[in-house]
């Protein structure tokens, strides 16, 4: 499937791992797996939302992550939105 057209199985597995670690109060491992989910599938909103709403990243880390996301060319506007 094309980028952003289907759910990434790996991203889903990474998201589940992150949620499990978050429930176990292992914040560092949760952050790692949420980041992996996003790097595998930039359209994994649940992982992005968990990181942002949970205040898990510093402003610099957020910007670095957003810059690394692989988005389709027509979705580059999302980087601007995510940086806000």
N, C-alpha and C positions, 0 to 999 in steps of 0.2 A: 504494500500500500504506500501511497505517497505520503510525504511529511504532513502531519496534521489531519490526515484523512481517516485514520483508524486508531483505535486504542492500542498502545504498545504494551504487549504482554510483560516485557521486562520492566517498564515503568510502573505497571500495576503491582508487580511483585515488590519493587523497591518501595512503593508507597505503603504497601501493607507492612513491610518490615519497619519502616519509619514510624508508622502508627503504633506498632507493637512496642518499639523502643520508647516512644513517647509515653505510653501507658505504664511502662516499667520505670518511668522517671529517669531514663538514660538519654538526656537531652543531646549529648554529643553524638551518639550513634543515630538518634532520630534526625538530627540536622544532616548528617552525612547521607543517610538514605533518602531524605526528601530532596537533597541536592542531586543525587544520582538519578532519581525519578525525573527531575526537570531536565537534566542534561540528556537523558535518553529520549524524553518527549517533552518539548517545550510547551505543549498544549495541556499538560497535566496540571490543571488549575488547582486541584486539591492540594498538591504538594506545595505550590507557590503560596496558596492561601494559608496553609499551615505555618509556613516559615514566616510570612509577613504578619499575620494576625497573632501568632504566638511570640512575636518579637524575638525570633531566634537568631536573626542576623543583624550585624551592625549595618549602618548606612553604606559603608564601603563594601562590605560583603554582598549586600543586596545589589549594588551597582555592578560589581564584578560578575555576579551570577547572571543578571539580566543581559550583560554584554556577551556572555558565553552561550546564550540560548540559540538554538538552531531553528529559525523561523523561515517560513516561505517568504519569498520576496514581496508578495502582496500583503504580508502581515507584518512588515517592518514597523508599521505604526504602533504595533503592540509594545515594542521596546520603549517608545516614548511614553506610552500610558503606564507601563510597569515601572518606569523610572520616577514617575510623579509621586 
